[in-house]
């Protein structure tokens, strides 16, 4: 496209009596170009239609969205990249936005950062259910985050009981190979039994668990999820929208194995959007205090009633024990 200055010169020379051929020679233009701009000094540009890089993959994207309409662009990209898509995240996000057609309003908060080894944040997330035979079991995920590095530990469970919380936290501390000074939770009953304004009564069993580690508990204010936003909004949201979509598994053990692989090969080695560093590289294990020599017993326990036919039920399982002491198992679901 020639400049507006050249268009002006074409018309000026023409009005001064120059022929089209002479104008073309003077301005080093093709005579057809001179005739074109004399007829219409403002010709419309013909639209250039280029094939979209997403074109061959739109059918697959539609199929994935039919499985999970809320699957984020990061997960969609993970699925279509092996199929040959070499485009960027922007074009994919724009296309998904055109399909979904809405934006989410965000509320602003003042961000704060923690020193290495200073604080961990913990939160539960609910992830539907798993079916074992005729039994449906609720599924939860406990996420524990070392706040400075954003190093993540996650564990899927079928319970949010006191012992389960303690066991998952102990596994997280073993994963981190040390203990932080503070542990931030919400006001769940397994951590906080009573609260009146700033006055907090922590769960006694929870305090007994934390005591050998010398960890100070902190509970965020009610209806203030941003106070532990690194784990609630940052991590639970990340797990729900990056790990969880378009995934299948056979049981809890299979799910946890997939979660561990995702944690070690993606979540903890990616460039974090806030810190600009990989969590595994930013993590400073020497800033944590070493684990004590003796740790609490966090095994789950339960009482089961034994019936007159020497059977008892536990967690959707029915077990029989004969009077001779030989155990028999029946109707086992999980």
PyMOL commands that set and color helices and strands:
alter all, ss='L'
color gray80, all
select helices_A, chain A and resi 4-15+20-27+31-39+55-67+73-81+89-100+162-176+204-211+225-243+252-267+279-282+285-287
alter helices_A, ss='H'
color red, helices_A
select strands_A, chain A and resi 119-132+135-146+151-157+182-185+192-196+199-202+216-219+311-314+317-321+327-330
alter strands_A, ss='S'
color yellow, strands_A
deselect
rebuild
show_as cartoon
